[in-house]
Amino acid sequence: MKPNIPIGKSVFWCATLVLLAGCYYRGAISSRSFSNREFRLVLNEEATEGTWRVEGDLAAFAPRGNWINVRIEDAASSWISGFGLRADELQSALDFEAPKTPGLVKGVLRREGGTFAFSGQSEADSASGTFQFELDSGYVQQVQGLLTQKPSAQEWLLLALHDVAAATIRDLKDAGYSVAAKDILRLRQNGVSADYLVMLRRGGCEFSIDDILKLRRAGVRAEYPVTLKKAGFELPASEIVSLRHSGVAVEYFLSLKKADPTVSSEQVVKLRHSGIAAEYFTGVRQILPEVSGSEIIKLRNAGISADYLKQWRSFDISWE
């Protein structure tokens, strides 16, 4: 039987878990340690209140650097969204009221989009309770005109829970994005920052939300497509992801394109996989402009240098 945890510590960690539900999503980082604990929030149909529960030793959330799974469901227990959040982040943002009755938990989480009031009961190995959500009318007035669709009650709550500032949505609007609340939530859940979006658009890259998610999931930095765009190459997201997965640096791509403007992204990937250096490709192209990318790979695999080709170029023989 586990020993009882002091009420003060139990309440403190419950309050911390409440805060975590409103923290900014950082993305799933594989090098971090995720606990097997889960903080669960269940919303009612009107998304004005709900229940929360956590199972397990609350003290397990204490270690610095520990990440916790947060799950949000609707009244039918259907999954809405999930988060990977660090336990010790932004604890000071929670306005915690110390309970007057032993075992009771009471906390208030204030966000620009609204206020979450939590209450419940803590025990040695679990804690649960209810919460109420009050949407901020000023936030509604600022945000609703910036979106392409009126958010649902559930979306308003999630915008507040994610702490999406009205200024952030305005920045996206000013950068030229036309988005709905569902788009912003998808981006936030996948760790896409407003800075990432704004940098892409200001760099002349006009990707759809789905394409931006593909780029972000592939680990493509905004500078990658922006640099290509400035160099005159506007590639689709699928090709950029393929280049990124193959370890093709922007400089490598541009060098090959300079030597042969007709070389495709697919050919660049094959050349990179075959270990063809940009200098070798450029050198061969200058000597034998008619050979294809696959033929250059054959020359390289045969150990034929650009200098060797140059020596034989004066003879009327094929590259083969």
Long-range contacts (C-beta under 8 A, 24 or more apart in sequence): 2-57, 2-124, 2-125, 3-124, 4-124, 5-57, 5-58, 5-59, 5-124, 7-99, 7-102, 7-103, 7-122, 9-58, 9-59, 10-58, 10-105, 10-122, 10-123, 10-124, 10-127, 11-98, 11-99, 11-105, 11-122, 12-96, 13-58, 13-59, 13-61, 13-62, 14-54, 14-58, 14-105, 14-107, 14-120, 14-122, 14-127, 15-91, 15-94, 15-96, 15-105, 15-107, 16-61, 16-87, 16-88, 16-91, 16-94, 17-54, 17-58, 17-61, 17-68, 17-87, 17-127, 18-52, 18-94, 18-107, 18-109, 18-116, 18-118, 18-131, 19-89, 19-90, 19-91, 19-93, 19-94, 19-107, 19-109, 20-68, 20-70, 20-83, 20-85, 20-86, 20-87, 20-89, 21-52, 21-70, 21-72, 21-83, 21-85, 21-109, 21-116, 21-161, 22-93, 22-109, 22-111, 22-116, 22-160, 22-161, 22-162, 22-163, 23-83, 23-85, 23-86, 23-89, 23-90, 23-163, 24-162, 24-163, 24-188, 25-83, 25-84, 25-85, 25-162, 25-188, 25-189, 25-191, 26-84, 26-85, 26-86, 26-191, 27-84, 27-190, 27-191, 28-84, 29-67, 29-84, 32-65, 32-67, 32-86, 33-65, 33-66, 33-67, 34-66, 34-67, 34-68, 34-69, 34-84, 35-60, 35-61, 35-66, 35-67, 35-68, 35-69, 37-61, 37-68, 37-69, 38-68, 38-69, 38-70, 38-71, 39-68, 39-69, 39-70, 39-71, 40-70, 40-71, 40-72, 40-73, 41-70, 41-71, 41-72, 41-73, 41-131, 42-72, 42-73, 42-74, 42-75, 42-77, 43-72, 43-73, 43-74, 43-75, 43-80, 43-154, 43-157, 44-75, 45-74, 45-75, 46-153, 47-133, 47-152, 47-153, 47-154, 47-156, 47-157, 48-132, 48-133, 48-134, 48-153, 48-157, 49-130, 49-131, 49-132, 49-133, 50-75, 50-130, 50-131, 50-133, 51-128, 51-129, 51-130, 51-131, 52-118, 52-120, 52-128, 52-129, 52-130, 52-131, 53-126, 53-127, 53-128, 53-129, 54-126, 54-127, 54-128, 55-125, 55-126, 56-125, 56-126, 57-124, 57-125, 58-122, 58-125, 58-127, 61-87, 62-87, 63-87, 64-88, 72-158, 72-161, 74-154, 80-154, 80-158, 81-158, 81-185, 81-189, 82-189, 83-189, 105-129, 111-160, 111-161, 111-163, 112-136, 112-139, 112-160, 112-163, 112-165, 112-166, 113-139, 113-143, 113-156, 113-159, 113-160, 113-161, 113-163, 113-164, 114-139, 114-156, 114-157, 114-160, 116-160, 116-161, 133-157, 133-160, 135-160, 136-160, 139-166, 142-166, 142-170, 143-169, 146-170, 146-172, 146-173, 147-179, 147-180, 147-181, 148-178, 148-179, 148-180, 149-180, 149-181, 149-182, 151-180, 151-181, 152-181, 155-181, 155-182, 155-185, 156-181, 158-185, 159-184, 159-185, 162-188, 164-188, 168-194, 171-198, 172-197, 172-198, 175-201, 175-202, 176-201, 176-206, 177-201, 179-209, 183-209, 186-213, 187-212, 187-213, 190-216, 190-217, 191-216, 192-216, 196-222, 199-223, 199-226, 200-225, 200-226, 203-229, 203-230, 204-229, 204-230, 204-234, 205-229, 205-234, 207-237, 211-236, 211-237, 212-237, 214-238, 214-241, 215-240, 215-241, 218-244, 218-245, 219-244, 220-244, 224-250, 228-253, 228-254, 233-257, 235-265, 239-265, 239-266, 242-266, 242-269, 243-268, 243-269, 246-272, 246-273, 247-272, 248-272, 251-278, 252-278, 255-281, 255-282, 256-281, 256-282, 258-282, 259-285, 259-286, 260-285, 263-293, 267-293, 270-294, 270-297, 271-296, 271-297, 274-300, 274-301, 275-300, 276-300, 280-305, 280-306, 283-309, 284-309, 287-313, 288-313, 288-319, 291-319, 295-319
